Amino acid sequence: AEICTFVKGFGVKFPIMSKVDVQGTNQHPVYTYLMAQPGCDGLIRWNFATKFIVSKDGKTVTRCNGSTADCLPIVEEMLKA
């Protein structure tokens, strides 16, 4: 509930996961998988700023640490494939 209240100010309209650890000894398995992909490792400074973009087939993962606008060209390119 606390997370949902926080993100309302950002205009979030997508499903929100429960609060999980994104790194460390209690890292959620989703983040363990994502960060094990080539080029996707490294410290997650803030999970709202770090985006993992997964291809339609679920096999290609790209990490984008910029704004949503910075990540848009990556998404557009992946949609062409």
C-alpha positions as CSV (number, residue, x, y, z in Angstrom):
1,A,0.0,0.0,0.0
2,E,2.9,2.4,0.8
3,I,4.4,1.9,-2.6
4,C,1.1,2.4,-4.4
5,T,0.6,5.7,-2.6
6,F,4.1,6.8,-3.4
7,V,3.9,6.1,-7.2
8,K,0.5,7.8,-7.6
9,G,2.4,11.1,-7.8
10,F,4.2,9.8,-10.8
11,G,1.1,8.9,-12.8
12,V,1.8,5.2,-12.7
13,K,-1.0,3.1,-14.4
14,F,0.7,-0.3,-14.6
15,P,0.6,-3.2,-12.1
16,I,2.9,-2.7,-9.2
17,M,4.9,-5.6,-7.6
18,S,5.2,-6.1,-3.9
19,K,8.2,-4.5,-2.3
20,V,11.2,-6.8,-2.9
21,D,15.0,-6.6,-2.5
22,V,16.6,-5.8,-5.9
23,Q,20.1,-6.7,-4.7
24,G,21.9,-8.3,-1.8
25,T,21.4,-11.6,0.0
26,N,17.6,-11.4,-0.2
27,Q,17.5,-10.4,-3.9
28,H,14.3,-11.4,-5.6
29,P,14.8,-14.2,-8.2
30,V,13.5,-11.9,-11.0
31,Y,16.4,-9.5,-10.4
32,T,18.9,-12.3,-10.0
33,Y,17.9,-13.5,-13.5
34,L,17.8,-10.1,-15.0
35,M,21.2,-9.0,-13.6
36,A,22.8,-12.3,-14.8
37,Q,22.1,-11.4,-18.4
38,P,25.1,-10.0,-20.4
39,G,25.4,-6.2,-20.0
40,C,22.8,-6.1,-17.2
41,D,24.9,-6.4,-14.1
42,G,26.0,-3.6,-11.8
43,L,24.6,-1.7,-8.9
44,I,20.9,-0.7,-9.0
45,R,21.0,2.7,-7.5
46,W,17.2,3.2,-7.5
47,N,14.8,0.5,-8.9
48,F,12.4,3.2,-10.3
49,A,15.3,4.6,-12.5
50,T,16.7,1.2,-13.6
51,K,14.7,-0.5,-16.3
52,F,15.2,-4.0,-17.7
53,I,13.7,-4.3,-21.2
54,V,12.8,-7.9,-22.3
55,S,12.2,-8.9,-25.9
56,K,8.9,-10.4,-27.1
57,D,10.4,-13.9,-26.9
58,G,11.7,-13.3,-23.4
59,K,15.2,-14.1,-24.3
60,T,16.9,-10.8,-24.9
61,V,17.3,-8.5,-22.0
62,T,18.6,-4.9,-22.1
63,R,19.3,-2.6,-19.2
64,C,18.5,1.1,-19.4
65,N,19.5,3.4,-16.5
66,G,18.2,6.6,-18.0
67,S,14.8,8.2,-18.1
68,T,11.9,6.5,-19.9
69,A,12.5,8.8,-22.8
70,D,16.1,7.6,-22.9
71,C,14.9,4.0,-23.1
72,L,12.3,4.6,-25.8
73,P,14.7,4.1,-28.8
74,I,15.7,0.7,-27.4
75,V,12.1,-0.3,-27.0
76,E,11.2,0.9,-30.5
77,E,14.2,-1.0,-32.0
78,M,13.2,-4.2,-30.2
79,L,9.6,-3.9,-31.5
80,K,10.9,-3.8,-35.0
81,A,12.6,-7.2,-34.6
